[in-house]
Amino acid sequence: FFFQAEDGIRDFCLSRGLGDVYKRQSNCYMIGDNPKSDIRGGNVADFKTILVRTGVFSGQVNDPEDPAHYVVDDFQQAMKLIFELEDIPFPSNSNYKSQQLSLIHIS
């Protein structure tokens, strides 16, 4: 599964002329909609975790038992958040909607 995610991020960046951004970054992220598996696993692996309000999780606040570092509405917002956190310009010509992020950040 992680290799699929890596390939997806690499393809996304290469297709937008950003180079192989994945290899330049040292942070690992886990994006998921299931606090009990996705977020718990990411936290155990010491990844920065992003919980999306789609699929399994649809709450307005972070999961109290397995909290993520960030909570966003969907995968598009999660990708934009990662670009912002890594100080990488988010492509303005991307298919992703430009949306205001509503985030919960837990230090």
N, C-alpha and C positions, 0 to 999 in steps of 0.2 A: 504494500500500500504506500509506504513512504517513497519508494522509487517512482511510483506513478505521480505523486505530488511533486517530486523534484523535477520530473520530466515536464509536467504541466507548467510549473513556474519558469523553467528554462525556456520552453517553447514560447510562452507568453512574452518574456523579455526579449528573446532573440527576434521574434516577429515584429517587435516595435522598435528595433534598433538600439536596444539598451545593453546589448552584449550579454555575456553569461553572468548576470548579476548574482545568481545563486552561489557561484564559486567565490565571489568577492565578499560575501557576508559570512559572519561567524555565528549569527543567531539562528536558532531553529524555532519554528512555529508549528503549533498544532491547531488546525481549524476543525471544529466539530460541532455537532448538534446534540451530542449525548454526553452530559456531564459525567455519568457513571463509567463510561468507557473511554471516549475520546479525550475529555478534559483530564480525567484522573490519570490516564496513561501519559498524556503530555506533561502533566505536572510531575509525575514520578520520573520521567526522562529529563526533567529540568528544561523543558521547552517553554517558550512563552505561549500561553494558551489563549485561544480566541473562541468563544462560544457564540454560535449563530442561532438566531431565533427562527429556525426552520426545522422541519422534521420533528425529532423527538422533543426538543426544547422550544417552548414558546413563551416562557415567562418574561416579565418585565424587569425583574431584578436577577442578579447572579444566583446560581445554585448555591445554597448554604452549605451543603455537605461536600461538594467538589467544585469549588469556585474557580473560574477562569480568571486570567489576568485582565481580559477585556471581554465585553459582550457587545455584539453588533446585530443588526437586523438580518443580514444575509452574507453570502460568500463574496459578493461584489464589494461590500463595505469592508469585509475582512481583508481583501487584497489591497484596497486603498489604504487601510490602516497600516498594513505591513510596509508598504512603500513609504508612508509618512514616517513611521518609526525608524526605518533604515535610511531616511533622508535621500530617497530616490525620487526623482520627479515622476509623478504619475502621468502617463501619456494622456494628453487632452483628446486625442483622436481615438481613444479606446472605445470599445463597445459598452464599457461600464458606465452606468448612469452617474452623473455628478450629484451626489447626495450629501447632505449634512450628516455627519456621523453623530449618533447618540451613543456615547460610550460610557461604560462603567470601568474604571481602572482601579485595580487593587495592587498596591505596592507590595 
